[in-house]
Amino acid sequence: MEKKKNLLVTGAGGQLGQVVRKTVAKGHDHLDIVFATSADLDITDEAAVNRFMEQGRFDHCINCAAYTQVDLAETEMAKAHNINETGARNLARACKKTGTVLVHISTDFVFNGKQGLPYTEGDRPAPLSVYGKSKYMGEQQVARNTERHFIVRTSWLYAATGHNFFKSMLKYGREREALGVVYDQVGTPTFANDLAEVLLQLVETESTAYGIYHFSNEGVASWYDFAQAIFDINGVEVALQPIRTAAYPLPATRPAYSVMDKGKIKRLLNLQIPHWRESLERASKMAREETD
């Protein structure tokens, strides 16, 4: 009988961590998984990370732990860097010591959005916000401290549950008569369930093609397009107005264009990635089932 692979999922209480847990429950029973919330494992505590990793002796670690409050990070700079940079370094060092492969989640916000063409893994990061900088520095810490790593950048992540743009639009669309959503920021909405499957595939294939990879759903949209699709698919009637970013100022600057080229991960895993609207329909169905 084949030995089960030992997998650690950090940040198991967050949006992506919870989706990974639900995804595993529907299959992947050949994985022996420990789901660690921030209460179970504080990745900013290096000694605690070392103890946890030594005791578990994991084959892989998927790091879903992150500070993701993009606007709040502008005033909570130390906290953002502590989790996204120092925490990533602690995990990478512990993975190096224990021979664990680290799968680390990053973001399209490492780019400044001025390129106008889909970003490849080789394009130079130039983050515009504290959040983006903290995630980019986390990437550097991972690459510097362990050779056996996958850094997976994703974009506009949402799930059928939790706090995200999808859930917020459903709430506001039902509460208000009119909404304004920016149309001059373009990227790709990514369903967390699709990302979770890819992360588990990376673990299960035992690939050694380490490095940086981009993953999102297919297609391109503005936040306005995404919101309109959410309302259309869910039968929500609201007067949606396209507005410029300048008309809705926020503390953190976002990239105007953050579409990513996914050719590298498609080739590695032989992926057929669904279009963002197709995945949005699945997410909407799941959200309805959870509220019924």
N, C-alpha and C positions, 0 to 999 in steps of 0.2 A: 504493500500500500504506500502510495506517494506521501511523503511528509508534507504537512501543511506549511505554507509560508507564514511567518510571523510578521504582521503588519501593525504599525502604530499610526493612528490618525490623531494629530494634535488639533486643538481648536475645535473639538467635536461638538461644542455647544453653539457654534456659529452657523450661519446660513449654509455654507458649503459643507461643513462637517456633518451637519444633520442630514443633508441630502446624500452624502457618501454612506452614512449609516443606513438610510432607507434603501439605497441602491444595493448594498451588500445583502440586505434582508431578502431581496428578490433573486438571489443567486450567489455566486462567488463563495460557496460553502467550503471550498478548498483553502480559504484564507483563515488564519487564526488571528483575529483582529482585536486590538485594544483601542478603544475610543477614549481619549483623554481630553476632558474639558479644561478650561483655564484653572478651575478649582483643583483638578487632579494634578495638573502639571503647569507651573508658571514658567514659560520658556525664557523669561528674562532672568531667572535664577540659575546661573550656570552650574552650581553644585547640585541643585535639584535635578536638572536635566541630565547630568552625568550619572547620578544614582539611578534615575528612572531607566535610562538607556542600558546601563550595565545589568540591571536586574532583568530587563525584558529581553535583551539580546534579539533585537528585531532584524529581519531581513531587509525590510523597507520601512520608511517613514514618510507619510504624506502630511506635509505641514500646511494645515488649513488655518492655523492661528495667525491672526493679523489685526492690526488697528486699521479700520476701514472708514472712519468718520472723516471724509475728505475735507469738509469745511472746518470742523472742530480742530483738526490737526494744525491749522494755521496758528491757533493759540495754545494747543497742547503738543507743541513740537517735541519736547523731551519724551513724552509718553509714546508718541508715534514712532520715534526713532528707537526707543527702548524695545518696543515689541517687534517692529518691522526690520530693524537692523541688528540690534544686540541679540534679540531672541533668535533670529535666523543664524547668526554667528554661533551661538551656544549650541543649537541643534546640529549645525554642520560639523563643529568640532567633536561633538559626542558621537555623531554618525561615523566620522573618520576613525575614532578610537574603537568602535564596536563593529566596524565593517558593514554598516548599514547604508543602503542606498537612499539618498534623500530626494524626495519629490517635493519641490517648493513652488508655491503658487505666487505669481506676480501679476502685473497689471499693464494695460495699454497706457496708463498715465505716466509711464517712464519716458514717453515721447512728447515732444512739444506740439505736434499736430500741424506743423507748417510745411510738411513734405508734399502733401496732395496725392501721394501714391501709397498703396498698401505697404505697411512697414514689414520688413523682413527681420529675421533674428540678427542679421549683421548690421542693421542700421544703428546709428549712434544715438543712444538715449540722451535726452535733454529735458528732464522733468520741469514742469512749471509750478508745481505746488509742493508744500511740505510733505504731503502724503506721497506724491510721486517720487520725491527725492528719497524718502525713507525706504520705499520699496526698492528703488534702484540700488541704494546702498546695501540693502538686504541681499539683493542678487549678488553683489560684489563679495559680500561676506561668505555666501554659500560657495561661490566659485573659488575663492581664496583658500577656504578651509577644508574642502573635501573634493576630490576629483570625481567621486561617484555620485553625481547629482543630475537631476533634471530640473530645470527652471521652466515652468509653464506659465506664460503670460496669457491672461484672458481679458475680456472686456465686457462692460455693461452687464454684469452678472445679476441674475434674478432667479427666484424660485417661486413655487406655488404657495409657499408659506413664508413667514418672516417679514422683515422690514426691507422693502426694496421698491424700485420705481414701479414695477408691475402692480404690486399690492397698493401702493400709494395712489396710483391713477384710478384703480377700481374704487377705492374709498372716496377720493375727491370727486370723481365723475358722478357718483351716486348722491353726493351731498351738495354739489354746486350746480348752478345753471350754466356757468361759463368757466373756462380754464385757458390760461396762456402757457404754452410750452415752447421752448427754444427750438428753432429750426436750423440754426447755423452752427450746430455741433453735430458731426457725422461720425458714426462708428457702426458697431454690430452688436445688437442685444444677444446675450449668451445665456441659454437655459442651464442652470446649475446641474440638472440631471444629466445633460449631455457631457458636461465637463467631468462629472463624477465617473461616468463610464470610461472616459479616456484615461483618467488618472489610474483607475483600477486595471485597465488594459496595460498601461506602462509597467505596473507591478507584475502582472501575470505573465507577460511576455519575457520578463527577465532581460530586457534589452540592456546592452552596454553602450549604446550610442548616446552617451551622456552629453549634456549641453543645454542650450536654450531652445525652447519651442513655443510657437504661438498657437493658441486654440480659441476659436469663437465659433458661433454658428456661421452659416454662409449668408451672403447678402450684405447690403449696406442700408443704413437708415439714419435719419435725424431723430432726435428725441421726440419731435412733433410727429414724425411718421410712426414711431413706436407707440406713442400714446393713442394715435388715431386707430391703429390696428388693435390695440387692447380694447378700445371702446366698440369697434366694429364687431370683433369676435365675441364679445361678451354682452352685446345688445345694450350698451349704455348710451343714453342720449344726453349729450352735453355739447354746448357750443365751444368748440376748440379753436383757439386763435394761435397762429404762428407768431412768435416774438423773437427778437434778436437777443443774444446773450447780454448785450449792454443794457437792455430794458429790465433784466432780472439779475442784478449784480449779486454775486456770492463771494464769500471770503477767499475761496480757492479758485485759481484760474484753471480752467479745463482745456485740454487740447481741442482745437476746432475740427481736426480730422484724425481719427485713431483707428482706421481700418487696418487689420493685420493680414499679412500673407500667411496662409496655413499649409503651404505646399510641403514643408519639411515634415510636419507631424503626420500629414496624410500619407506620405511615402513610407514613413517608419512603421505605421500601424495599419496601412492599407485601409484608410478611413473613407467612409462616405458620410460626409457631414450634412445634417439637415439644414434647410434654409431657416432663418430666424422666425419667419412667420409660421412655418410648419410646427416648430417647437413651441411657439407662443400658443398655438391652438391646443397642444398637449398640456401645457401649463395651465391654461384656462379651464380645461376639462378637469384636471386634478384639483384645482382650487374650488370648483363647483362641487366636486365629490366630497371634499373635506368640510364644506359648509352645509351640505344636505343632511 
